[in-house]
Amino acid sequence: MKLLVCVSKTPETTTKIQLTSDGSEIDRSGVQYIMNPYDEWYALVRALELKEAAGGTVTLLNVGPAENDPIIRKGLAIGADDAVRIDVSDEKDSLYTARQIAEYSRDQAYDLILFGKETISYNGSEVGAMVAEFLDWPYIGDATHLEVEGTAATVTRDIEGGEEVIEVQTPLALSAAKGMAEQRIPNMRGIMMAKRKPLEVVPPVDFPDTTRIAGYHKPAEKGSVKLIDPENMDELVRLLHEEAKVI
């Protein structure tokens, strides 16, 4: 089985995001970056479990600059066999990223392409479905369980009030949600081996960047808490009606 896991770089979950003075971009000075948790904990680990059960290879793919290499190396330390970075120097939109992934993987004969269900930085959940559309593959989002036997895949995902079980033939693209696998921590042997595993850098295909970020703004500061005497219900009703506007 030949598996491709697409990974992205995101700010560490406790990072306090600051904007530049004009709000045109994120101030990246001092920001600690990690591999997107949905990519690492669920997509990558489940791919490794499938490889361990049935044989095959797991390749990591990242679209981004050389600064992303340490993030990719962590994935190699966890157990991926090799990695590819499509050398894009600045951040692009989801459509551009999806096109790069699709064009690279088109002739690679992958059985599965796995994504995390979303990035924790943008929460877009767009790239996986776009890649599947470019490749004319089936796509299943927010998968919580995956079994593969030969060319048949059985995928489970949560729906309102229960679970949905889908049977589909590979090749297949899917995004992995919580429940797909359990996080793995790279050990010292894996970290040392990762230094010798191949990381290929390839140029991007020519494709227009169709959108641009006009600016960012942070949410308004939360107001102070108002405490109302429990005997003063009239004042509470007035505040809910006139200030909170919820009644």
Secondary structure as the mmCIF struct_conf table of DSSP 4:
data_model
#
loop_
_struct_conf.conf_type_id
_struct_conf.id
_struct_conf.beg_label_comp_id
_struct_conf.beg_label_asym_id
_struct_conf.beg_label_seq_id
_struct_conf.end_label_comp_id
_struct_conf.end_label_asym_id
_struct_conf.end_label_seq_id
STRN STRN1 LYS A 2 CYS A 6
STRN STRN2 LYS A 9 PRO A 11
TURN_TY1_P TURN_TY1_P1 THR A 13 THR A 14
STRN STRN3 LEU A 19 LEU A 19
TURN_TY1_P TURN_TY1_P2 SER A 21 ASP A 22
BEND BEND1 GLY A 23 GLU A 25
STRN STRN4 ILE A 26 ILE A 26
TURN_TY1_P TURN_TY1_P3 SER A 29 GLY A 30
STRN STRN5 TYR A 33 MET A 35
HELX_RH_AL_P HELX_RH_AL_P1 PRO A 37 PRO A 37
HELX_RH_PI_P HELX_RH_PI_P1 TYR A 38 LEU A 44
HELX_RH_AL_P HELX_RH_AL_P2 VAL A 45 ALA A 54
STRN STRN6 THR A 57 GLY A 64
HELX_RH_3T_P HELX_RH_3T_P1 ALA A 66 ASN A 68
HELX_RH_AL_P HELX_RH_AL_P3 ASP A 69 ILE A 78
TURN_TY1_P TURN_TY1_P4 GLY A 79 GLY A 79
BEND BEND2 ASP A 81 ASP A 81
STRN STRN7 ASP A 82 ASP A 87
BEND BEND3 ASP A 90 ASP A 90
HELX_RH_AL_P HELX_RH_AL_P4 SER A 94 SER A 105
TURN_TY1_P TURN_TY1_P5 ARG A 106 ALA A 109
BEND BEND4 ASP A 111 ASP A 111
STRN STRN8 LEU A 112 GLY A 116
BEND BEND5 LYS A 117 LYS A 117
TURN_TY1_P TURN_TY1_P6 ILE A 120 TYR A 122
HELX_RH_AL_P HELX_RH_AL_P5 VAL A 127 LEU A 135
TURN_TY1_P TURN_TY1_P7 ASP A 136 ASP A 136
STRN STRN9 TYR A 139 GLU A 149
TURN_TY1_P TURN_TY1_P8 GLY A 150 THR A 151
STRN STRN10 ALA A 152 ILE A 159
TURN_TY1_P TURN_TY1_P9 GLU A 160 GLY A 161
STRN STRN11 GLY A 162 GLN A 169
BEND BEND6 THR A 170 PRO A 171
STRN STRN12 LEU A 172 ALA A 176
TURN_TY1_P TURN_TY1_P10 LYS A 178 GLY A 179
BEND BEND7 MET A 180 MET A 180
HELX_RH_AL_P HELX_RH_AL_P6 MET A 188 ALA A 194
TURN_TY1_P TURN_TY1_P11 LYS A 195 ARG A 196
BEND BEND8 LYS A 197 LYS A 197
STRN STRN13 LEU A 199 VAL A 202
HELX_LH_PP_P HELX_LH_PP_P1 PRO A 203 ASP A 206
HELX_LH_PP_P HELX_LH_PP_P2 LYS A 218 VAL A 225
TURN_TY1_P TURN_TY1_P12 PRO A 230 GLU A 231
HELX_RH_AL_P HELX_RH_AL_P7 MET A 233 GLU A 242
TURN_TY1_P TURN_TY1_P13 GLU A 243 GLU A 243
BEND BEND9 ALA A 244 ALA A 244
#
